[in-house]
Amino acid sequence: MLRDLKSLKKVHIIGICGTLMGAFAAFLKRSGIEVTGSDQNVYPPMSDILRQAGVVLFEGYRAENLTGLAARPDLVVIGNVIGASNPEARAAIDGGYAYTSLPEAMEKLILPETRNLVVAGTHGKTTTSSMLAHVLAQAGQDPGYFIGGVSLDLPYSFNVPKLEKGRCFVLEGDEYDTAFWDKVPKFNHYLPDEVILTSVEYDHADIYPDFAAVMKAFQGLLGRIRGEGALIACFDYASIRELVAKAQWKQTVEVITYGVQPGPGVRYTPGKISAENGLIRFEVLDGGRAVDELTLAVPGNHNVSNALAVWIQCRRLAIAPERIRAGLASFRGVKRRQEERGEVGRVLVVDDFAHHPTAVRETLRALRMKYPGRRLISVFEPRSATSRRKVFQNEYALAFGEADLVFIAKPYDQTKIDATNQFSSEQLIVDLVACGKDAALMASVSEGVPAVARKTRAGDVVAVLSNGGFEGFIPKLLAELGKK
């Protein structure tokens, strides 16, 4: 059904205003294809970007958005936020239109000839893929990339340069479902030549019933690495060591290992990590022997690990060592990853996407490294599908070890989760207090904002951890701090 871009004259996109969907739409327009699309939330900046690109937008989902078009689209692309009962999606499927998901469109239209560098893992894939794309761009490689976050260094989250055989294409390999009719991980469509595997832990409890199902998904990714490719694997995780031990490849795949901690089978590790004036420095050790020295402007052992993976990948691509060092040193990070949102009365407010207990722990450790001597206040909203369930109830009690003061919000909507499986913020407060932590429950944002503001003093760092909008908590907190 999908052959090549030249066969497409008109494409309709359902769910067009997402970061990646919007960028894909702009790419299609640059390729000379007429594009229309719809979304429930059509608002700036994406709506302005799309209209300026010449995309016709419809607000809301209706069958008429598709069936009322003057000419029948050659292809309908349906976003993974769209459900099976969506009236516009139903019109496409029931009406016999050619339809696909964005990952499948990438697989069929863009990726067959490119050298695909897939960054996957429970944690770190957005930052690592952004870091890799940035270093390649700074080295003059003009890579393609497809990243599910907003880089502080790259102009877009999606870039498709001139398609040609062998051009590097960096893809954030998400293990979440592709679409409602295609219940496989998105990364199943990405035709990997090289895979960076940063971590494998249990997550996405809404689609993976247990950790065995997660392991099976990543096992499938490893099995898809194309011949003469490579797996760059973080051996800090026993799960990844197990995946590598059990991997069966039909063709030759090179396995290159790294980790923050030395151990059996680990080739690349960092030497002593030093932090000074906001910069992280460490030697790269190959079997214990120093082979390079790197500087980072993003803190934390997890970013040291991310940088090691990128360094290995770039060396494999024969990028000059000085260009790799320069690219890593100039990497500023990704929005909502330790992002400084504002400072009022010498109280700094930091925004981070962390929601898994491992991510919470490593984020707070990184902030402690970046802001030594400052009191660290953590505000956490259980919002992800996993954090709203009790699967990690006990682990969260240990994740806030670096925080001096902790505020825990009530979980986001739990109405679709069985009561016996719901995460309890009240129980977490009890557990944190039992661990010696100063912890308090936030019944609502309206009550929590002034409560947090009252507890702050000059020099504090407030880390707000949520993978959603959190009802505008950060701008509201900054405004409240301005009243003190």
C-alpha positions in Angstrom: 0.0 0.0 0.0 2.8 2.4 0.9 5.5 2.5 -1.8 7.4 5.8 -1.9 6.9 9.5 -1.5 6.6 10.1 -5.3 3.4 8.1 -5.3 1.7 10.5 -2.9 -0.1 13.6 -4.0 -2.4 14.2 -1.1 -2.2 13.1 2.6 -4.7 13.6 5.4 -3.4 13.4 9.0 -5.6 12.7 12.0 -4.0 14.1 15.2 -1.8 16.5 13.3 -0.8 19.0 16.0 1.4 16.7 18.0 5.1 17.7 17.9 6.2 14.8 15.6 3.0 14.6 13.6 3.2 18.4 12.9 6.9 18.1 11.8 6.0 15.1 9.6 3.3 17.2 8.0 5.7 20.0 7.3 8.2 17.4 5.8 5.4 16.2 3.4 4.7 19.8 2.4 8.4 20.4 1.6 8.2 17.2 -0.5 5.5 18.8 -2.7 2.6 16.8 -1.2 -0.8 18.5 -0.4 -1.6 18.0 3.3 -4.7 18.4 5.3 -5.3 17.5 9.0 -7.3 17.6 12.1 -6.8 17.7 15.9 -8.9 18.2 19.0 -6.6 21.0 20.2 -5.6 23.3 17.4 -3.5 26.1 19.0 -0.2 27.9 18.6 2.6 27.4 18.0 2.0 24.2 16.0 -1.2 25.6 14.4 0.6 28.7 13.2 3.6 26.6 11.9 1.3 24.3 10.0 -0.9 27.1 8.5 2.3 29.0 7.5 3.4 25.8 5.7 0.2 25.7 3.8 -1.6 22.9 5.7 -5.4 23.1 5.9 -6.5 22.4 9.5 -9.8 21.3 11.0 -10.5 21.6 14.7 -12.2 18.6 16.2 -12.6 15.1 14.8 -15.5 14.6 12.3 -16.0 12.2 9.5 -16.7 15.2 7.2 -13.1 16.5 7.7 -12.1 13.5 5.5 -15.1 12.7 3.4 -15.8 16.3 2.6 -12.4 16.9 1.0 -12.5 18.0 -2.7 -10.2 15.1 -3.6 -9.7 11.8 -2.0 -6.4 11.5 -0.1 -3.9 8.9 -1.3 -3.1 8.2 2.3 -4.5 8.9 5.8 -2.0 8.9 8.7 -3.7 8.2 12.1 -1.9 9.3 15.3 -1.4 6.9 18.2 -3.5 9.2 20.5 -6.5 8.4 18.3 -8.9 5.6 19.6 -10.8 3.0 17.6 -14.1 4.9 18.1 -12.8 8.2 16.7 -15.3 9.2 14.0 -12.7 10.5 11.6 -10.6 7.4 11.9 -13.6 5.2 11.5 -14.5 7.1 8.3 -11.0 6.3 7.0 -11.1 2.7 7.9 -14.7 1.9 7.1 -14.6 4.0 3.9 -11.8 2.0 2.4 -9.1 4.7 2.5 -5.5 3.8 2.5 -4.4 4.4 6.1 -1.3 4.0 8.3 0.4 5.0 11.5 3.3 7.5 11.7 5.9 4.7 12.6 4.8 2.6 9.6 4.9 5.6 7.3 8.5 6.2 8.5 9.3 2.5 7.9 7.9 2.5 4.3 8.6 6.0 3.0 11.8 7.2 4.7 13.9 4.5 6.5 14.6 1.7 3.9 17.8 3.3 2.6 19.1 5.3 5.5 21.5 4.2 8.3 19.1 4.0 11.2 20.4 4.7 14.7 17.7 3.7 17.2 18.0 4.8 20.8 15.8 2.7 23.0 15.3 2.0 26.7 13.0 2.7 29.7 15.0 5.8 30.6 17.2 8.3 28.8 16.1 7.7 25.2 14.9 11.3 24.6 18.0 12.9 26.0 20.4 10.4 24.3 18.8 10.6 20.9 18.8 14.4 21.1 22.4 14.3 22.2 23.4 12.0 19.4 21.6 14.1 16.7 23.2 17.3 18.1 26.7 15.8 18.0 26.2 14.5 14.4 24.8 17.9 13.3 27.7 19.8 14.9 30.1 17.4 13.1 28.6 18.4 9.8 26.8 15.1 9.1 23.3 16.7 8.5 21.5 13.7 10.1 17.8 12.9 9.9 16.2 12.5 13.3 12.8 11.7 14.9 12.7 12.5 18.6 9.8 12.6 21.0 10.9 15.7 22.9 11.9 19.3 22.4 15.7 19.7 22.1 17.3 22.9 23.3 19.8 22.6 20.5 18.0 21.3 17.4 15.5 23.5 15.6 12.9 20.8 15.3 12.1 17.3 16.8 11.8 15.9 13.3 14.2 16.4 10.4 14.4 14.7 7.1 17.2 16.0 4.9 17.8 14.8 1.4 17.1 11.1 1.5 20.1 9.1 0.3 21.6 5.7 0.9 23.7 5.5 4.1 22.6 8.9 5.6 22.4 8.6 9.4 18.9 8.8 10.8 18.5 9.1 14.6 15.3 7.6 16.0 14.0 7.7 19.5 12.8 4.1 19.8 9.6 4.1 21.9 8.3 0.8 23.2 4.7 2.2 23.5 2.0 0.9 21.1 2.1 2.0 17.5 -1.7 2.5 17.0 -5.0 1.1 18.1 -5.0 -1.5 15.3 -1.2 -2.2 15.5 -0.4 -3.2 19.1 3.3 -3.6 18.7 6.1 -1.2 19.9 6.8 1.8 17.7 10.4 0.7 17.4 9.3 -2.4 15.5 9.0 -0.2 12.5 12.3 1.5 12.6 14.6 -0.9 10.6 17.6 -0.5 13.0 21.2 -0.7 11.8 22.5 0.2 15.2 20.7 0.2 18.6 21.7 2.1 21.7 20.0 0.3 24.6 20.1 2.6 27.7 18.1 0.6 30.2 15.3 -1.9 30.6 12.9 -1.8 33.5 9.2 -2.3 34.0 7.1 0.5 32.8 3.9 1.3 30.8 1.7 -0.8 33.1 -1.3 0.1 30.9 0.0 -2.1 28.0 2.6 -4.5 29.5 1.1 -6.9 32.0 4.4 -7.8 33.5 8.2 -7.4 33.1 8.4 -10.5 30.9 6.3 -8.8 28.3 8.6 -5.8 28.4 11.7 -8.0 28.0 10.0 -9.7 25.0 9.4 -6.4 23.3 13.1 -5.4 23.6 14.2 -8.9 22.6 12.2 -8.2 19.4 14.0 -5.0 18.8 17.4 -6.6 19.1 16.4 -9.3 16.7 15.5 -6.6 14.1 19.1 -5.2 13.9 20.1 -5.4 10.3 23.2 -7.3 9.2 26.7 -5.9 10.1 25.0 -3.7 12.6 25.7 -3.1 16.3 24.1 -3.1 19.7 25.5 -0.5 22.1 24.3 -1.9 25.4 24.4 -0.5 29.0 25.5 -3.3 31.2 24.6 -1.5 34.4 21.3 -3.4 34.0 21.0 -7.1 34.6 18.0 -7.1 32.3 20.2 -6.0 29.4 22.9 -8.5 30.2 20.2 -11.2 30.0 18.9 -9.9 26.7 22.4 -9.9 25.2 23.1 -13.4 26.5 19.9 -14.8 24.9 20.0 -12.8 21.7 19.9 -14.7 18.5 20.9 -12.9 15.3 20.7 -14.3 11.8 23.6 -12.0 10.7 26.6 -10.6 12.4 25.9 -7.9 15.0 28.7 -6.3 17.0 27.9 -5.9 20.7 29.7 -3.0 22.4 29.1 -2.6 26.2 29.3 0.3 28.5 28.3 1.3 32.0 28.8 3.9 34.8 30.0 1.0 37.0 32.8 -1.4 36.0 31.8 -5.1 36.0 32.0 -8.4 34.1 31.6 -7.8 30.4 31.7 -4.0 30.6 34.1 -2.4 28.1 33.7 1.4 28.4 33.3 3.1 31.7 33.9 6.7 33.0 36.9 7.5 35.1 36.5 9.7 38.2 33.5 12.1 37.6 34.1 15.6 38.8 31.6 18.5 38.9 32.6 22.1 39.0 31.0 25.4 37.9 28.1 23.5 36.4 30.3 21.3 34.2 30.8 17.5 34.4 34.2 16.1 33.5 35.4 12.5 33.2 37.8 10.2 31.3 36.5 7.5 29.0 38.1 4.2 30.0 38.4 1.3 27.6 39.0 -1.8 29.7 40.3 0.5 32.4 42.7 2.4 30.1 42.0 6.2 29.5 41.3 6.8 25.8 39.5 10.2 25.9 38.2 13.0 28.2 34.8 14.5 28.0 33.0 17.6 29.3 29.3 17.9 29.7 27.0 20.9 30.6 24.2 18.5 31.7 24.6 17.0 35.2 24.1 13.5 36.6 25.5 10.0 36.3 22.7 9.2 33.9 23.9 11.8 31.5 27.5 10.5 31.9 26.0 7.1 30.8 24.1 8.8 27.9 27.3 10.5 26.7 29.3 7.3 26.8 26.7 5.7 24.5 26.8 8.6 22.1 30.6 8.7 22.2 30.7 5.0 21.2 28.2 5.4 18.4 30.0 8.4 17.0 33.4 6.6 17.1 31.7 3.8 15.2 30.6 6.3 12.6 34.3 7.5 12.3 33.5 11.0 13.5 36.7 12.9 14.4 37.3 12.7 18.2 37.6 16.5 18.6 34.2 16.9 16.9 32.6 14.4 19.3 34.1 16.2 22.3 33.0 19.6 21.0 29.5 18.3 20.3 29.0 16.8 23.7 30.4 19.8 25.5 27.9 22.1 23.7 24.8 19.9 24.3 22.4 21.9 26.4 19.7 19.3 26.9 16.0 18.8 26.3 13.0 20.8 27.6 11.5 19.3 30.7 14.7 17.5 31.6 16.2 19.5 34.5 15.0 22.6 32.8 15.3 25.8 34.8 11.9 27.6 34.5 12.6 30.6 36.6 14.1 32.0 39.8 12.2 34.3 42.1 13.7 35.6 45.4 16.7 33.3 44.9 14.4 30.3 44.7 15.1 28.3 41.6 12.2 26.2 40.0 13.3 23.3 37.9 10.9 21.3 35.6 11.5 17.6 34.9 9.6 14.8 33.2 10.7 12.1 35.7 7.9 9.8 36.9 9.4 6.3 37.1 11.2 5.8 40.5 14.6 5.2 38.9 14.2 8.5 36.9 13.1 10.3 40.1 16.1 9.1 42.0 18.6 9.9 39.3 17.1 13.3 38.5 17.3 14.4 42.2 20.9 13.0 42.4 21.8 15.1 39.3 20.3 18.2 40.8 22.2 17.7 44.0 25.4 17.4 41.9 24.5 20.6 39.9 23.5 22.7 42.9 25.7 21.6 45.8 25.0 23.2 49.2 21.4 24.3 48.2 18.3 22.9 49.9 16.4 20.6 47.5 12.6 20.5 47.5 10.8 17.9 45.4 7.2 18.2 44.2 5.9 15.0 42.5 2.7 14.3 40.6 1.9 10.6 40.0 0.5 11.0 36.5 1.9 8.3 34.2 0.0 5.1 33.7 2.5 3.2 35.8 3.0 5.8 38.6 -0.8 5.9 39.2 -0.7 2.1 39.9 0.7 0.6 43.0 3.3 -1.5 41.1 6.1 0.8 42.4 4.5 1.9 45.7 7.4 0.7 47.8 10.1 1.8 45.4 9.0 5.5 45.5 9.8 5.6 49.2 13.5 5.3 48.4 13.5 7.4 45.2 13.4 10.8 47.1 16.5 10.2 49.1 18.3 13.3 47.9 15.4 15.7 48.6 15.3 17.7 51.8 11.6 18.3 51.6 9.0 16.3 49.6 5.5 17.2 48.5 3.4 14.5 46.9 0.3 15.3 44.9 -2.8 13.2 44.7 -2.5 10.9 41.6 -4.0 12.1 38.3 -7.3 10.5 37.3 -7.5 6.9 38.6 -11.1 6.2 37.7 -10.2 3.6 35.1 -7.8 1.7 37.5 -9.2 -0.9 39.9 -9.1 0.3 43.5 -6.9 -2.6 44.5 -4.2 -1.6 42.0 -4.2 2.2 42.7 -1.1 4.0 43.9 -1.6 5.8 47.2 0.0 9.1 47.8 -1.1 8.9 51.5 0.8 5.7 51.9 3.9 7.2 50.3 3.8 10.1 52.8 3.7 7.5 55.6 6.6 5.6 54.1 8.7 8.8 53.5 8.2 10.0 57.1 9.2 6.5 58.3 12.5 7.0 56.3 13.1 10.2 58.1 11.9 12.5 55.3 10.0 15.8 55.8 7.0 15.0 53.5 3.6 16.5 53.0 0.5 15.6 50.9 -0.9 18.0 48.3 -4.6 17.6 48.1 -4.8 19.9 45.1 -2.7 22.3 43.1 -4.6 25.3 44.5 -3.7 24.3 48.0 -0.2 23.0 47.1 1.2 26.0 45.4 1.0 28.3 48.4 2.0 25.5 50.7 5.2 24.9 48.7 5.9 28.7 48.4 5.6 29.1 52.2 8.2 26.4 52.8 10.8 28.0 50.5 13.7 30.2 51.5 16.4 32.0 49.6 18.8 29.5 47.9 16.3 26.7 47.5 15.9 24.6 44.4 12.4 23.3 43.8 12.2 20.3 41.5 8.7 19.8 40.0 8.4 16.2 38.7 5.5 15.4 36.4 5.1 13.9 32.9 2.1 16.2 32.3 0.9 19.8 32.6 0.2 19.4 36.4 -2.5 22.1 36.1 0.1 24.8 35.4 1.8 24.2 38.8 5.1 25.8 37.8 3.9 29.2 36.5 1.5 29.3 39.4 4.4 28.6 41.8 6.6 31.3 40.2 3.7 33.8 40.5 3.2 32.9 44.2 6.9 33.2 44.9 6.7 36.7 43.5 4.3 37.7 46.3 6.7 36.8 49.1 
